[in-house]
């Protein structure tokens, strides 16, 4: 789970290049950023 705006989206782009995809978002508490929930298929 990560903040999709970190590094202007560069961090999320790296995870996507590694085969991860976003499946949803989670906001752990009011006022916090919405974090991307990501998964990747196991081979």
Secondary structure per residue as TSV (DSSP state, phi and psi in degrees):
chain	resnum	aa	ss	phi	psi
A	1	X	-	360.0	134.0
A	2	X	E	-149.5	163.8
A	3	X	E	-82.1	114.4
A	4	X	T	-67.2	-12.9
A	5	X	T	-93.6	-4.6
A	6	X	G	-59.9	132.3
A	7	X	G	62.2	31.6
A	8	X	G	55.4	36.4
A	9	X	G	89.3	-2.7
A	10	X	H	-65.0	-38.1
A	11	X	H	-64.4	-45.9
A	12	X	H	-64.1	-37.0
A	13	X	H	-62.2	-37.0
A	14	X	H	-64.0	-45.6
A	15	X	H	-62.3	-39.5
A	16	X	H	-64.7	-37.1
A	17	X	H	-64.9	-28.1
A	18	X	T	-83.4	3.0
A	19	X	T	100.3	3.4
A	20	X	-	-80.1	152.7
A	21	X	E	-136.6	149.2
A	22	X	E	-78.0	130.9
A	23	X	E	-114.5	-4.4
A	24	X	E	167.4	-168.4
A	25	X	E	-137.3	158.5
A	26	X	E	-143.9	134.1
A	27	X	-	-116.6	102.3
A	28	X	S	-62.9	-28.7
A	29	X	S	-156.8	158.6
A	30	X	T	-57.5	134.6
A	31	X	T	90.8	-11.0
A	32	X	S	-85.3	161.3
A	33	X	-	-68.0	160.1
A	34	X	-	-86.9	119.0
A	35	X	E	-89.5	145.1
A	36	X	E	-80.8	130.8
A	37	X	E	-96.1	122.2
A	38	X	E	-123.7	152.9
A	39	X	E	-141.0	165.1
A	40	X	-	-145.6	142.3
A	41	X	-	-72.0	135.0
A	42	X	-	-85.5	143.4
A	43	X	-	-95.7	360.0
